[in-house]
Amino acid sequence: MIKNFVHLHTHSHYSLLDGMAKISELVARAKELRMPALAITDHGVMYGAIEFYEKAREAGIKPIIGCEVYLTKNHKEKNDFKSGEKNHHLVLLAKNQEGYRNLLKIVSLGHLEGFYYKPRVDKNILRRYSAGLIALSACNAGEIPRLIEIGKKEKAEKVIKEYQAIFGKDDFYLEIQPHSQSKELNNIIKKLSLTTGASLVATSDIHYVKPEDKEVQDILLCVQSGKKIDDADRISLKEFDLHFKTSEEMRSAFLDVPEACDNTLKIADKCNLTIEIGKLLLPTFPTVKGETAENLLYKLCDEGAKKRYGQNLKNCEDKVRERFEYEAETIKRMGFSSYLLIVQDFVNWAKKNGVVVGPGRGSAAGSLISYLLGITEIDPLKYALLFERFLNPDRISMPDIDVDFADDRRDEVIEYVSKKYGKERVAQIITFGTMAARASIRDVGRVLNYPYELCDRVAKMVPMMTDFNKALKTANDLKDIYQKDPAVRKMIDYARRLEGVARHASRHACGVIIAPEDLTNFAPLQYASNDDKTIIAQYEMKSVEKVGLLKMDFLGLKNLTLLQKTVDIIKYRHKREIDLNDLPLNDQKAFELFQRGETTGFFQFESAGMRRYLKKLRPTVFEDLIAMAALYRPGPLNSGMVDEFIARKHGKRKIIFSHPSMEMALKNTYGVIVYQEQVMQLSKDMAGFTGGEADTLRKGMGKKIAELILKLREDFVKGCVKKGIKKEIAEKAFTDMEKFAEYGFNRSHATCYAMIGYQTAYLKGNYPAEFMAALMTDSFSRPDKVAQYAASCRRAGILILPPDINLSDQACTSERLADGRYGVRLGLLAIKNVGYHAVLSILAAREKGGAFTSLSDLFAKTDSRSTTKRVVQSLIQ
């Protein structure tokens, strides 16, 4: 029986370079071949490390985490490619936690300090961070193989000894590879092993799983490089056999040196890295000496109670005090006091510095403490929002507080956080764009040199957001052409193999990490791009959370910027301060806009379909807006819930409660289960569930966990019967809850977003010219939108006033005419081909010297260095 073999190289599809093998496929193949261990060594990055680690462990395979780094003489200096200087490959494997941390630092330094076409490190970095690492000499792109190939065998021997000195004689290995290295090169390496005492190891790059995938791999390289399959000057790896080889294949390639394969097992025995998954790595909020986070939290909440309720916590109503005490005890027990302090700190900093912050987002609005701290602006007691939807006291999981900021100032808040906790502890995160079905067809078709019209037609046969497996079953036209046209079948077969492969990496739109110490202790870092020097973690969102790092979403919301601009124009024109968080919620003008469906520019309420339903609903109270924010989604629309809700509101259908205990939870939605929180409240009111049990029920129903639902049904019915509710009523109620839970929406989230919609309606209803001026300013880059909004103004009787060199600001403003009518004066930046600096020069000159009386006066007053006569002429015209 042949002894097993450990693969010490894989290149997952995360490498974004040349690997199409998905991690799940690699692990499945290793399990099939009964491999005891598998290593991942992507080029210069560690993108797939955590996913690989988890999936390998689940399959009973030892995961070996590594990286194939690029080595240069001095990582801070640019390579002189003209002189033939190259980056050498070197494979590093983590033996333990120390080695893993050192690997994270090496990879991070390669990107943050040494990036020049590739992320590069040098031997000084290796010396500093060599502990806990095993090094392999790499393929024929390694330093030693390259020296051998140019005839510098003696120099190669010296370099081997240098690596042995860095990593230790027992932890540096000379690689030999089948197929991808010549026999002559392998033979010289074998001889150097004898003269230097460096052990041999047989390795194999894996870029695809099966031999027949070689063609697909070639297609992928063409896609990545923008080439076609018949281009003569393109990159290709077809001369190499890079499939997932069996132990038999590897051992048969090196029958003369069986120890080379045996050493893969020895290396696997040395590598015993454990990465803690699920451990929370929360940063500590800085407090004064002797003060705990819990004490500071109480102090800030007490101050918040005075602001929200007019008195301190001790003197608040029983329901406020009791809710606070319950939440505070839960937060303390779960260890999240610092987390909430961190969030309130940057939210309140933003508010103090004039950055508009949303009223809340997601389940955090269900927390009274969030409200008292100023994180949210929605009173959870007033709107019957449940704390357990935010934090379940029965299970410890990270709270999720995402915050909306005005999109034009979001980066200022991130910069504040970075300065407060240290740039080495704060980063944004990476996200990967993958090849979807439609895009894969177009890409493969282009590579195969198929006519664009054919590729486009076939791609459009795939329903949006549908994968190939489903499309080929449900899309009859696609299925038909696939079966009848061999050329199309070939294109689709290639595209199916590439579906889901990572296409590019970019900065996540909103994710930010705050670590308790240097981030490179927990994740590898890099810059977002050559042009964007934002530091991001190489682990994507799920991996970041799995290693325990605190990830929060700082979202930039354009609608908040619109609200701020409107408020600014009102202040400028009317000398009136508008507090968006202190508006009356019964404004008739605001509700009339919703009733007429005039919701252009309204967050969550401006789509054509939403406007149709608003006209049917004719909302009269804020609760109606909350419901519409929750109901206008495919599930409720297709199930008829929206029509049922509207019919009950207008008395066309009777509102019936199967039991009086259901009325409290359902009265605001006319007896229709709209929100997840209603399912939770019903279980508490009818069956006596605790808040934690109610949240578990909500989650079980939402995710259709059959076994859990069965158990909870039994508990629910027993609880109802115990409270005097008939069994048949209890069973029907549970069935209804289960049915509606599939579509139920987070009420906390719906309330927050309905509030933004209402704030918008209030401003538009009461200050229409100011609102439209702000809306049009936000659309300067979209002339079609400006024209659309201008037409809306005219229909509403608001005049559109042309740009005026003496009256216009850079943005649109409202203006009252002599006859009492209001108009929107177009800003100077609305003029095509007029730049920002030119406008600033004109405004500065006007402020300094008063109105311009003539063209020559304008030329004389403006700065000719930034405002040319041609630009000024275009402004006048």
N, C-alpha and C positions, 0 to 999 in steps of 0.2 A: 504494500500500500504506500502510495506517495504521500510524504508528509505535506501538510498544508502550507500555504503561502499567504503572506499578508501583502496586499497592495499598498504601496507607500506613496502613490501619486493618484490623485483624481483632479480633474478640472471640471467643476460644475458649471451649469449655465449661468451662474452669477459672475463668472470671470469677465463677461462682456468682451471677450477677446476671441476665443476660438473654441470654447467648450459648449456643446449642445446637450450634454448628458444632464438630466435633471437629478437632483439629489435623491429624490424618491426612487428613481430608476436605478441609480448606483447602489443604493442600500438594498433594494430588492434583489438585484443581481448578486451582491455579496452574500446575502442570506441564502439564496438559491445554491450558491457554490460552497456554502458552509465556511466562509472566510471568518477567521476569528477576529480580525481587525481590518480597518480601512482608514486611509489617511486622505485628508483634503488639503491640497496645496495650490490654491489659485494663485495666479501671477500678481504679485504686488499688493493683493487685497485679501480681506478675510470676510467678504460679504456673506458667504453661506455657512460660516462656522457654527452658529448656534442651531440653525435648522438641521444641519448635518449631525451635530452632536446629539440632538434629541431623537432624530429618526433612527440613527445607528443604535443608540441605547435601547430604543423601543424594539428594535429587531434582534437584540441580543448580540450586537456586534460592538467591539470596542472602538470608539471613535478616536482617531489621532488627529489633533488639530495642528495645522502647519501653514506655511506660506512659502512660495517660491519667490524670493526677493531678488531685486536687481542691485548688483554690487558695482560700485565705481570707486575711483581712487579717492576723491574728495566729494562727498555728497552735496556740498554747498557750492561747488563750482560746476559750470556747464561743461559738458563733454565736448571735446574737439573732434567731431565726427570726421572732419576732413583728414585728420591724421590717422584715422582708422581705430581710434579709441572706442571701445564698446562697453555697454553694460553687461556684466556677467550674471548668470543665474546662480542662485544658491538656495538649496532647500533647507528649511528650518522646521523642526518638529518639537512640540512642547511635551516635555516629560511629565511635568507636574504644574502646580499652580504658579510657582515662581517662573517657570519657563513660559507659561501662558502669558503672564503679565509682562515679561520681557519681550515676548513676541508682539504683544499689543503696542509696546513702546517703539519697537523697531519699525513696525509697519507704519505707525503714526508719524515718526520722524521722517521716514521715506517720503511721505506725502507733504508734510507741513514744512520741512526744511530742504528736502532733496529733490523735489519734483522738477524734472526737466525732460519732457516727453514721457518719462516713466518715473514712478516713485523710487528714488535711489537711496541706498545707504552705503556706508563705507566700513572698513575694518575697525576703525576706532569705535564706531557705534556697536559693532559686534562684540568687541572686547568689553565694552561697558555693560552690555546686556546679554552675555553668553550663558549665564547660569540657568540651569534647568532646560537647556536646549540641546537637541541633537542636530548636527548638520550633515547634509549629503551633498556631494560634489556637483550634483545636477546633471542634466543632459549634455549634449554637445555644445550648448550655449554657456556652459559653466566655465569658470576661469581655467581649471586644470585641463579639461578636454581641449579647449582652444589653444592652450600652450603646446599640448601634444601635437595638435594638427598642424601647427606652424614649425614643428621641429624643435621646440624648446623643452626637451624632456627633463634636463637638469633643473631648469627654472620651475617646471611643474613639480618636481620633487621638493624644492624649497617651499613652494606654496602649500603643498600638502602638510609639511611640518609646521608651517605658520598656522594653518587651520587647526592642527592638532594642539598647538599651544593655546589657541583661543578657546576651543571647546573641550579639550581633554582628549587624550589618545583614544579612549574608549567610546567617545561620542562624536567622532568624525568618521564618515564612511565614504568610500569611493564607489560611485554608482556605475553599474554596467546595465545596459538596456538592450532588449532584443529589437531588431528592425530599425529603430530610430537612431542607433549608433552603429557605425561600421564595425565589422569584425576586427579590423586592424586596430581601431581605437580601443575596443574592448580588451584586446590582447595586451596592448601597452599598459592599460590601466591595471590589468591583472599582475603584470610584472612590477609596476610601481607599488602595488599592494605588498608584494614580497619584500621589496627593498626598504619601504618606509614603515611597515607594520600596520598600515591603515587597513581596516577590514573592508572587504567587498560587500556590496549589497545589490541585489537584483531589483530593479524598479521598473515600473511601467506606467507611462502617462496614459490616462483614460480621458479621451475627449468625447467618446460616444460609447454606447453599451454593446451594440452588436456589430459584427463585421459589415453587415449590409448597410449600416448607417453611414458608411464612409461618404456615399454620394450626398446624403443630406447634410453632412458636415461641410462638404465642399460648397453646397448651396448657401449655408449659413455664412461662410467666410465671404462669399460674394455679396450677400445682403449687407454684412457689416462694413465691407470696403466699398460698396457702391459699384461693384463690377458686374459683368455678365459672364456666364459660364464659358463662353468661347473667347473671352479676352485673353490675349497672350501674356500680358504683363501683370496678371493678378497673382495674389498670394494663394498658395494651395498646399495642403498637407497630405494630398492623396498618395504621395510616395511612401508615407509612413503608415504603419498599422497601429492605430491608437484605440482599438476596441478593448473592452474589459476582458482580460485574458484569464484563463483558468490556471490553477496550480500546475496542472500537467503541461500546459503550454509554456509556462515560465521555466519549469524545471527541465523540460526537454531542450530549451534554448541554452542552458548552462550546465550540461551534464558533467563538464570537466571541473566545474567549481560549485559543487552542491552547497558549499557553505554560504554562497552568495544569497541563495534562497532561504537557507536556515537563518541567516542573520535578520531577515525581515521579521521572523518570530521573536528573535532576541530584542529587536528594537521595540516591537509591540509590548513585550514584557516590561521594558523600561518605561514605556509611556503609560502613566496612570493618572491622567488629568481628570479631576472632578470639577465641573462647573456647577455651582449652586443655581438651580433653576427655581424661581418663585420666591427667593429671599428678597425682602424689601430693603433697598439701599437708600433710605430717606435722608436728605440733608437736614441739618439742624438749623433752625432759625436763630440768629444771634440775639441773646438777651443780656441784660445787665447782670453783673455778678450776683449770684445767690437767688436769682429769679428763675423759676421753671417755666417751660413753655405753657403748661396748664394754667399757671397763675397769670401769665401775660394774656392768655386767651380769655380768661374770665374778666380781667380788667378791661380789655378792648370791647368785649361783649357788653359789659356794664355801661360803658360809654355809648355804645351803639344803641342800647335800650333807651337811654335818655333821648337820643336823637329820633329813634323810631316811635317810641311810645310815651315820651315825655317824662319818664321817671326811671330810676335805676331798677335793676332786676328784682331786688327784694320787694319792691313796692308794685311790681307789675301784676296784672291779673293772674289768677291761678293757672290758666291754660298756657300763658306765656312762660311763667316760671317753671311749671312742670315739664313743658316741652324742652326748655333750655337744659334743665337738669338731666333729663333723659339723654339728650344728644351729647351733652358734655361728658357724661359718664361713659357713653359708648365710644366717643372719640378718644378719650383718655385710655380706655382699656385696649383699644385697637392701635394706639400709638401714633395717631394722626394729628396731634396738636400742632407740631412744627409745620406739617404740610399746609394746614389751614392758615397758619401765620404767614407762611411764604406767599400764598396766593393773595391774601388780603393786602399784604405789603405792596406788591407790584400793581394790584388793581387800584388801591387808594393813591399810590404814587401817580398813576396815569390820570386819575380824576383831578388830583391837585394840580397837575401840569397841563390841564386842558385837553387831554386825550379823551375822546368820547368812548365810554365803555358800555357795552350792551347791558340790558337789565338782568341778564342771566342766560344760561344755556344748559340744556340737559337736566339731569336729575339733581344737580347741585341746588337748584331753586327750591327743592323740597326740604332744605335744611334751614332751620331758624337761625342757627349760628352763622351760616353764610350770609343771611340777611342782616344780622346784627353787626357783622364785621364789615359790611359794605361790599362784599363779593357779589351779591345779587341785590336786585331792587324789587323783588317780588315777595310780599309777605306770605309765607307758606300757610299760616293759620287762616288768613282771609280767603285763600283760594283752595283750601283743603288739599294741600300738597303733602306727600308722605316722606318722612325722613328715611324710612327703610328702603325706598326706591333709590336713594343715594348711598346709604351704608346699611348693609344687612348685619345686625348685631350677632347673628348666628354663624357668620362665616367671614373670615378676614380676607378682604380683597381690596386692592387699591381704590380709593375714591376717585371719581372722574370729574374734575372741574376744568372745563374748557371755557375760555373767555373770548368774547368778541370785542375787538377794538376797531376804531376808525382805520380803514385800510391805509390811509396816507401817513399814519403815525405809529403803526404797529411796531415797526423796527426800533423806534425809540424806547419802547417798553422792554424789548428784548435786550437792548443795549444797557438799560438800567439794571436788569437782572444779572447780566454778564459782569458788570462792574461791581455789583454788591457781593456776589458769591465767588467772583474770580473767573477770568476768562478760561482758565484751565479746567473749570468745573462745569461750564455751561456750553452747550452745543446744540445745533439743530440736527435733524436726522435725515437719513437718506431714504429715497423711495425708488423703486425700480419700475420702469415701463416694460411690459411684456408684450410679446407678439400675439395679438388677438387673431381670430380666424380670418376676418376680412382682410386685415393688413397682411397677414401671412400669404394669402392668395396673391395679392398685388405684388408683394416683394418677390415671391418665387416666380411668378409669371414674368416679371421684369428680368430676373436673372436668367431665365430660360429663353429670353428674347421672344416671348409670345406677344401678339398685338395687344396694345393697351385696352382697346375696346373689349376684347375677349376677357381679359383679366378683370376689368371693371364690372362687366356684366355678370361674371361668375361670382365675384365678391359680393355683389348686391343681392345675390340669391340667398346668402347666409343672413338670417334674421339678426337684427341688432342685438348685441349682448348675449349671443348664443355661441356655444362651442361647436366643434365639428361633429362630435358624436350625436348631439341632439339635432343639429341642422340636417344631417344626412338621413335622419329618421322622419323629421317633420316637414322639411322643405321639399316638396315633390319635384319642383323644377330643378333643384340642385341634385337631387337623387337621380333624376332622369338623365341629366347631362353627364353625371359622374359614371353612370353605367354604360352610356352609349359612345362617349367620346374618349378615346385612349389618351389623347394629349391633355385633356382636362383632368382625367383620372390621375395622370402622373403629377400634374401641378398640385392637385388637392392632396395626394398622398404625401408629397414632400411638405406641403404646408401644414398638414396634420402633425407631422413629427416636430415641426418648429413651433407649433402653438404652445404658448406659455413660456418660451425661452426668453430670458431677460434681453431687452433690446437696448436700454440705456439706463443710466443712473442720473438722478437729479435731487435737488433739495426738496424735502417734504414741505408742503404748502404751509403748515402751521406747527408741526411738532418741535418742541424744545425740551432738552434734558437738563436737569440740575442734579449734579452728583454730590455725594458727601465729601469727596476728595478728588484728586486728580482723575479726570475722566479716562485717561489712558490706562488706569488700573482696571477698567471694566470693559472698555470697548476701543477698537482702533478708530482713528480719526483721519479726516482728509479735508481738502477744500471742496466746496460745492462744484467748482469748475475753474478753468484757467482764468476766466474773467470775474468770477464771483468768489471772493476770498472768505466767504462765510465758512466757518468750521462746522463740519457735520460728522456725525458718527457713522461708521460703515455698516452698523447693524440697523436693519429696517425696524419699523415700529413694533412689530410683534416680538422680535428678538430683543430689542431694548427693554421691553416690559418683562420678558422672561428672565433676563439677568438681573432684574430687580430695580432698574434705574427709574427715577421719577420722570415720567413723560407727561407734559402738558401741552395742550393745543392753544397757541396764541393765534386766533383767527383774525384776519383782516376783513372787515365787512364794509363794503362800499356804501351800503344804506346808512350806516352810522356816520360816514363822512358827509353824506347828503344831508342828514339831519343837522349836523354841526354847521355846515355851510348855510343852511336855511336860518338857523338860530343867529348866526353871525350877521346875516343880511338884515334880519329883523332888528337886531341891536343897533346896527349902523343906521338903518332908515328910520326906526321908530323910537330909538333910545329905550328899548324895553328888553329886560332880561327874561328869557324863557327857560324854566327848569323842566327838562323833559321828564324827570322822574316825579314831578308834582303837578301833573295835568289832571283836570277833572275827567273822569271816565264816562261821562254821560253827555258829551258834547254833541249837540244835534247836527251841526254842520259836518262833523266827522262821520257820523253814522249815515247821513244822507249820501255821502260819497260812496260808502260801501253798498248801500241799497241800490244806487244807480250803476254800480259796477265801474265807477270812475276811479280806478285804482292804479293807474299808470305810475310806475315808480315806487309802488308799495311793496315792501319786503314780504314775500310769500303770498301776496294777494293779487299779483298783476297778470297772471296767465289768462288766456282767453277762457279756458274751462272754468277756472276759479271765478272769473267775473260772471259767467253764466249762473253759477250756483249761488253767488252772492245776491244776484237779482231775484232768484227764487226764494232764498232764505229771508231776505230783507232784515238783516240783523238789527236788533234794537238795544242789545246789552252786550257788554264786554264778553260775557260767557259764550255768546254766539260766535264771536271771533275766535275764541280759544278752540271751540269745537270744530270750526271750519279749518283751522290750521292743522288739526289732527285728522280730520276726515278726508281732506282732499289728497288722497293717495290711491294708487291702483286697487288695493284690496278692498277698502270700504266702498269705493266707487263701483267696482264690479259686483260687489255683494248686495248692493241696494241700500246699504246703511245710510248713505247721505240722503237719499230720497225719503227714507223712513223718518229720519231726524227732522227734515223740513216739514213733512206732512204732520208730524206730531206737534211741532211748534205752532203751526197754523190751525190746529184743531181738526184737521181732516182725518186723523186717526187717533183713537183713544189711547191715553197713557194708562197702562195697567201695571201694577206691581204685584207679583205673585205672593208677596208677603210684606207686611209693613216694615220689616227690618231692612228692606231693600231700598226704601224711599230716600233715606239720607244720602246714599252713595250715588243715586241715579237721578235725583230731582232736577239737577242743573242741565241734564242732557235729555230731558223728556222721556226717561225710562230706557234710553238706548245706551248700551255699554260702549263707550267711545274710548276710554283711557285705560291703560294698564293699572293705574292707581285705583280705578273703580273695582277691578277684579280683586285687588288687595283689600280694599275697604269692605267689600261684600263678604270676603272670607273672615274678616275680623268681626263685622257686625252680626253675621248669621251663625258662624261656627266657632267664634271665640278664638280664632287664630292669633298668635302673637305677630308683631310686625315682621319679625324674621321669617316666620312660617309663611306669612302672606307674600313676602317677596320671593321666597322659594317657589311658591305656587305660581306666581306671575312668570317667573323665569321658566319653570317646567312647561307651562302651557305655551308660552311664546316660542320655545325651542322644540316643542312636541316630544318631550322625553317621556315615552309611553309608560315605562316602569314607574317613574316618579309620579306621573299623573294618576295612575291606578291607585297608588298608596295614598295620595293626597285626597282623592275622591272619597275613599273610605273614611279618612280622618275628618273630611268636611261634613259628610253625612252624619257621622257619629256626633260631631260637635253641634250640628243643627238640631238633631233630635234631643240632645242634652239640654238645649235652650228652648225646647218646646215647639220646634218647627217640624211639621210632618215630613216623613221620609221622602214621599213622592215630590213634595215641593223642593226639598233639598237637592234631590237628584236632578230635577229639571233645571234648577238654578245653576248647578255645577255644569250641566251640559251646555246651557246658554253661555256661561262664563268661558268655557273651553272653546266654544264656537267663535265668540267675539274676541277672545284673547289673541287669536291669529292675526287680527287686524288692529288690535288695541295699540294706541300710541301713548308715548310718555307725556302725561298732562303737564308736568313741570316744564318740559321743553316747549310744548304748544303754548303755554301761558306766556313764556318769555318772548316767543316770536310773535304772538298776537299783540303783545305790548308794543313791539317795534312797529308793527303795522298800524296800530292805533295812533302812536305818536306821529307817524307820517301823515295819517289822515287828519289829525288835529291841525298840524301845520298847514297842510294844503287847504283845508276847509276854512281856516281863519286868516291865513296869510298866503293866498294863492299866487300872487305875483312873486313874492319872495321865494316860495317853494319852487316855482317853475324856473326862476333865475338860477337857483342852485342846481336843479335837475339838468338844465341846459349846459351849465358850466361843466358838470360831470361828464358831458357827452361831446366835448369839443373834438375829440379824436374820431367821433362817429358823425359825420355830416348828415347821414340819413336819419339818425336819432334826433339831431338838432331840428331838422325839418319837421319830423313827426311831432316833437314837443311844441314847436312853434305853431303848428296847426291846432294842437290842443288848446294853446293859449288863445288863439283867435276865436275858437268855438266858445270859450269861456268868457269872451269879452275882454281879454287881456291884450293890450297892444304890444306888438314887437317893434322896438325902437332900434334903428340901425346904429352901428358903432359911431362914436363921435370922439374926435381927438381931444375935446375939452370936457366931455361928460362921462365917457366910458372909463371903467376900471379895467384891470386885466381880465377879471371874471365878469359874468353877467350880474347885474344888480336890478333891483326894482326901482321904479321912478314914478312919482305922482305928477301928473300934468296939471296945467292951470285950470282945466275944466273939471278936475276932481277924479278923472279916470287914472287907473294904474297901468303901467306898462313894464315890460322887461327890456332893459337897455343891454344890447349885446356887448360883450367884453371885447377888448382889443385882441385877445388871443383867439377869438373866434374867426378872425380874418385869416384866410389861407395864406401860408408861406410867410407869416409874420412871427418872428421868433420871440422867445421869452425875454432875452436880454435887451432886445430892441424896445419892447414894451416897457420894461423897467426903466430904461433910459428916458423914455418919453414921460412916464409918470413922475419920475424924480425931477425932471426939468419943469414940469407943470406945477408940482408942489412948491418948488423953489421960486419960480418966477411968475406964477399965475397963468391965466388962460393965454393960449396962443392966438395972436391976432392975424397972422399971415403965414404963408409957407416959408418965407425968409426968416420970420421970427422963430418958427419951429426949428429950422435948420441951425439957426444961431444958438438956440438954447440947449439943443440935445447934443449928446456926446458923439461926435463923428466916428470915434473909434469903435463904438458898438452899434451905432445906428447909421446906416448908409443912406444916401439920398434916395436910392431906389426903394428901400424898405419904407422910409417915411412917405414917399410918394404913394406907395400902395396903401398905406394907412389912410391917407387923405381921400383917395379914390374910393 
